[in-house]
Structures are given as C-alpha cells and as structure tokens.
Amino acid sequence: MTNERKDIEARYKWDLSVIYPSETEFYADYAKAEKSIKAFSKYESIMCNSAKDLYNTLKSLTDLEALIDKLFHYASLNFSVETSNNAYQGLNAKVRNLAIEAGTATWFVEPYMLRIEEETMKTWISEYKRLGTFRRMIEKIMRRKNHTLSDECEKLMAKMENCIGVPNEVRNIFVNSDMRFGKIKDENGNSVELTDASYATYLMSGDRKVRKAAFTTLYKTYEQFGNTFGTMMNAKVKENATLAKVQNFEDALTASTYKDEVTPEIYNNLINSVNCSLSVLYDYYALKKEVLGLKELHLYDIYASLVGELDRKYTYEEAVEEVLNTVGVYGKEYAEALRAGLTEKGWVDVYPCRGKRGGAFSSGGPSTEPYILLNFTGTFDNVSTLAHEAGHSMHTWFSTHYNKPHNSAYTIFVAEVASTVNELLLLHRKLNECESDDEKLYILDQIMETYKGTLYRQTMFAEFEKDIHMLCEKGEPLTADLLSAKYYDLVKRYFGNDVVCDPQIAFEWMRIPHFYMNFYVYKYATCISAASAIVKRIETEGASYVKKYIDFLKCGDSCSPLESLLVAGIDMTKPEVVTDAIDDFANAIAQFREIYSKKKK
C-alpha cells in the first residue's frame, strides 16, 4: 500500500478531466452559474401566469441545478481523495456557497407553485405537453403543501442553508485529515500506521493480537475526543429536530421518512422485525464462537473470518473480472457499460493513500460519469465492495440514460437495492462454483457477514439514531457520556450473552459518519431485504424477471420509491420482505453448521 497519491499509477485513479479538463473550464461554468443565479429573479413575477411561464421557470431551475451538480462533483471528488489539500477544500466550499446562493435566488419556486389551484395545474399539464415532463417534480412539490412555510420564512430558510450540515463537514475533516491513531504491529510484527480507513482490514485479520491491537488503539483515540464528537452529534441531532418542527412535522423521523415518500411505520416495522429475530443473530455468534475455538468471543473477534485460511489476495484486475462475471446475468447493455467504466473510462479511484477519504462510495449524476471511490487492499471483502459500488454506479447509469436530468436522481430509499443485489449475486455465484466444502464454508461465511452487517448492524444503528433523536426532542442534552452509555446498552442487547461487549465499543458511535445523514442507515436494512427478494427471483425466474429488474433501474425518480420497487415486484409495505431476508440469514447459518459439523467428524 502506498501512502502518497503521486505514487499511484494514473490508471488506478479517477479521470476527472472528463468533467472538466482543467480548472479554467470549471470556473467558466462557475461564472455561468453565477450569471443564471442573478438572472433567475425575473421568474418570480411571471411563473404563475401560464403553463409556458411555469415550464420556463422549471426548465431554468433544473438547468441551473444540473450545472451546480456538475461543479459539485468535480470539487467534491477531488476533495475526497485529497482532504488535506487546502485548494480542494476551498473549491468544495465555493461550490457549496454557490448552491446556497442558488437556493436563496430560487426560494420562491415551491411556495409560489403551491398558490396554483390543483385544477389549473392539471389543465396546464394536459394542454402544454412540455410542462408534462415536469409532472413528477410538480407532484412532489404539491404534496409538501402542509410543510411549506410563508414566503418570508422560506426565504430565510434558503439563506440559512449555509449553516445546515456544518457538524458533518467538521466531523469529516477532523477524522480524515486531523486525527492520528498511532501504530500497531501487523501479522509479521511490522509497525504500521493505523487509520480509520485501514481499521477494518486489521479487524478482519486472522491474528487475534492484531485485531485486539487495532480495536483498542482506534477507540483509545476516539475516547480522547469524546466531548468534541458529543458536541458535533448533539448539534446535528438538534438541527434535525429543529428543522422538522419548523416545517410542521411531528418529529425528525417523520420528516425524514416523508422526504423518502414512506412512513415511520416502515422504519419502526424494520426495528420490530429485527428485534423479534435477535435469536438468529445470537445463533450466528454462538456458531462463530464455536468455530473460532474461543472461550470468549470479544467484539474484536466478530469480523474474523471463520475460514480465514481460504482467504486470498486479489489484484484490482481480478476483482473487476469477478464483478463482470457476476453481472453478465443482467444482459449485454449492463455488462458492456460497466466493463467500459471499470477498465477504460476512469470511473474508479482504487487504492488508499494519505489524505484520502476512508471507506467507499459511488457518486455521479446526469452531467458526469458514475465515479467509485475504493480503498482497495486486495481482500475478498474489497471485491464485494467493488460489486456493491458498481451496483450503485449502474443504477445511476440507467437512471441518467433513460430519464430527463430532473427525473434521474433515484431516491435514497432505493439507493442501496442495486448495490446489495450485486453483492448477493456475487456470493451466490461463488457458492455455486465451489468445488469443496472448505470453499462453501468460506462463501457461506461471507453471506452470513453480509446479512449480519447490513440487516442487523444497520438496524441497530437505526435504533440508536431513533433513540437519540427522541431524547433530544424531549429536551435531553446529548453529552458524550449519555451517547456512549446509550450505545453500549444497545450493543449488549444486539450481541447477546455469547459476546463479551468490551467497554471500548461504547465509543463506536463516534466513527459512524452515517449518523450525520439524518436517518439514512435504516435504508441499508430495508434495501438488503428488497435485494434478497430480487436475487431469489433472478435465480429462479431468469431472463423474464431480469427485464423487470432492469426496468426498476431505469425508473430513476420518474415515480415514487415504493412504486419503483413494485416495478420489480417487491412490495416494501409487507413485513414478509424483511422476515424472508432474516430467514435467508438463518438458512446460511444452518448450511454452514451442517457442513462444518460433517467436517469435524
């Protein structure tokens, strides 16, 4: 692994010149956006006069948003791989400020549109076909009528946008650029620097001493900054709760699910279903304790592979082929577009380096290619991560290719479906190709890890997020001690009696960036439930169902998230979607135990 970005070959880094060949072109578009912002006020007095005027307003608005989106991706992607680069920090801040200016200039569009009578709007859409291309956008705005404020308040909210989300920005800069975790000894006795990005790799080590050292060293550092993280978290949760009340929502959870076009019932049903099935998770940990041969299973042991001797290192090229072999089932269009992105078009920034953001993500829009950030170290987990992020990227690719730009951004509620479908299909393909029981155990271990990490762990996060928002909304200050105690109690319940809940885990909430994303984590759990159902149908129904799945990917934001999943035949209002996924987890545990028991005899 290299520590310096300059030492990485260009073919393993993003090609952001596709967005802008240089900053000259970036600033040209920046100036164009500034000009559009200044000129936008002309629509305030005319947008409600006729269907044509409303269309022109919405067209100018969405053109401006697309331009800012392009600027944003160029700035944020550069910043993501060089977070300590002050120039990129500045570029990122400039685009954020530009977006705030745009929001301030366009504040009137939604409240003014709500002045138009419903029957008038229907007539305009019917008689002026070009306005019909904005039907979905109009419908989404009209449903927010009860949560739209007075003109003066909406104008004020637009001006305050620059103050919203600051805790998340501070947290990301602090963790990725300023925090230092020290060094540990790796499996070979070498002294290596521990980072938030490399932590997961060491936690999966086959050497228990390495796992424990990574665990204790990382959280010792986080503990030192508990008051700082507590203050940031308290500020973010108060921000969510305050905005919800201002916008006439009962609470922050209701506001967030409303934006997802779902209800708190789906959120709460997920937590209830998982809590009713914690025995399955306990069974998994009992199995892990037995197979690892440990008298005590500690939290630093739970990511250790049960069949670590079969683990191997992959080159990036080998990882690409594994993913492409998996997605061939989707047909030529999907497979060829992904191959070009992963091998020719510079979609992926592959390797970790100093100052690069940890973890992985996919980002892109109608004005850019889909871009994937990895911190690839050659593990099978990295291969699975590539499959996951490729699922996001191809969801974006289909959404942007089959919809107008303003209808292309699929909603957050379905954002993790396509990615998790790819993960599960990869694992199922590898399981079917196994030539020995040892290989089957290895893949079953990965399947169990996927359900444990995505269905149960993310639901635990969702429960924590719900609980701390409820405390805040009751007026309870969210101190570091309170947050740590609450998190620790939750961990003990989710891990059961077969796992020693080391006290350091109380500080884990500090390292979870998704807690700053306003009820995002539950979507991982609902999405793996939907993905599990989709994979079953792909494997049992073949090409006839694959067409439905591809049609789902093409939906973008042309319909609600629940409606788009119905295109793929998945009804997320039914609790069976979650409980069936839990059954799949239980079946994987049973298969592993059966093969393992046979091998022991």
Secondary structure, DSSP 4 states (H G I P E B T S, - for coil): --S-GGGS-GGGS--GGGT-SSHHHHHHHHHHHHHHHHHGGGGTTTTTT-HHHHHHHHHHHHHHHHHHHHHHHHHHHHHHH-TT-HHHHHHHHHHHHHHHHHHHHTTTHHHHHTTS-HHHHHHHHHH-HHHHTTHHHHHHHHTTGGG---HHHHHHHHHGGGGTTHHHHHHHHIIIII----EEE-TTS-EEE--TTTHHHHHT-S-HHHHHHHHHHHHHHHHHTHHHHHHHHHHHHHHHHHHHHHTT-SSHHHHHHHHTTS-HHHHHHHHHHHHTTHHHHHHHHHHHHHHHT-SSEEGGGTTS-TTGGG-----HHHHHHHHHHHHGGG-HHHHHHHHHHHHTS--EE-S--TTPPSS-EEE--TTS--EEE----S-HHHHHHHHHHHHHHHHHHHHHHSS-GGG----GGGTTHHHHHHHHHHHHHHHHT--SHHHHHHHHHHHHHHHIIIIIHHHHHHHHHHHHHHHHHTT----HHHHHHHHHHHHHHHH-TTEE--GGGGGGGGG-GGGGSSS-THHHHHHHHHHHHHHHHHHHHTHHHHHHHHHHHH-TTSS-HHHHHHHTT--TTSTHHHHHHHHHHHHHHHHHHHHHHHHH-
